[in-house]
Amino acid sequence: MVSSSRLHGYGVRWDPGARCYRVRNEVTGEWLRSGSTGELAAFHSFCAAFSAWRLFEVHRRTGG
């Protein structure tokens, strides 16, 4: 399991040990996992991780 104390940021976090970004749903505390292996999902691009986070942690949108 990933120690949250070593990952920094909100939602998208850099994992210095694995040298990749990890994605966490801050509402539920759940980490995004790979569908094929069940391992923590790893992203080498911040943009890819951010896109995955937006789908993983859905936020209410205001306006109309």
C-alpha positions as CSV (number, residue, x, y, z in Angstrom):
1,M,0.0,0.0,0.0
2,V,1.2,3.5,-0.7
3,S,1.9,5.7,2.2
4,S,0.0,8.9,1.8
5,S,2.7,10.8,3.8
6,R,5.2,10.3,1.0
7,L,2.8,11.4,-1.8
8,H,2.3,15.1,-2.2
9,G,-0.5,17.1,-3.9
10,Y,-4.3,16.9,-4.1
11,G,-5.8,14.1,-6.2
12,V,-2.8,13.7,-8.5
13,R,0.3,12.8,-6.5
14,W,3.9,12.2,-7.4
15,D,5.2,8.9,-6.1
16,P,9.0,9.5,-5.7
17,G,9.7,5.8,-5.1
18,A,8.0,4.7,-8.2
19,R,8.8,7.9,-10.2
20,C,5.3,8.2,-11.5
21,Y,2.0,10.0,-10.7
22,R,-0.7,8.3,-8.6
23,V,-4.4,9.2,-8.5
24,R,-6.5,9.4,-5.4
25,N,-10.2,10.1,-4.8
26,E,-10.0,12.6,-2.0
27,V,-13.6,12.2,-1.2
28,T,-13.5,8.4,-0.5
29,G,-9.7,8.0,0.0
30,E,-9.6,5.3,-2.6
31,W,-6.5,5.0,-4.9
32,L,-7.1,4.4,-8.6
33,R,-6.1,0.9,-9.6
34,S,-5.3,-0.8,-12.9
35,G,-8.3,-2.7,-14.2
36,S,-6.2,-5.5,-15.5
37,T,-3.9,-6.2,-12.6
38,G,-5.5,-4.4,-9.6
39,E,-2.1,-2.7,-8.9
40,L,-2.0,1.0,-8.2
41,A,-2.4,2.9,-11.5
42,A,0.8,4.7,-12.6
43,F,1.0,7.7,-14.9
44,H,4.2,9.1,-16.3
45,S,2.5,12.3,-17.5
46,F,0.8,14.8,-15.2
47,C,-1.8,15.5,-17.9
48,A,-2.8,11.8,-18.2
49,A,-3.0,11.5,-14.4
50,F,-5.1,14.7,-14.1
51,S,-7.5,13.5,-16.8
52,A,-7.9,10.1,-15.0
53,W,-8.4,12.0,-11.7
54,R,-11.2,14.1,-13.2
55,L,-13.1,10.9,-14.2
56,F,-12.2,9.1,-10.9
57,E,-13.3,11.9,-8.5
58,V,-16.4,13.4,-10.0
59,H,-17.2,17.0,-8.7
60,R,-20.5,18.7,-8.8
61,R,-20.6,21.4,-11.4
62,T,-22.5,24.6,-10.8
63,G,-24.0,26.9,-13.3
64,G,-26.2,26.3,-16.1
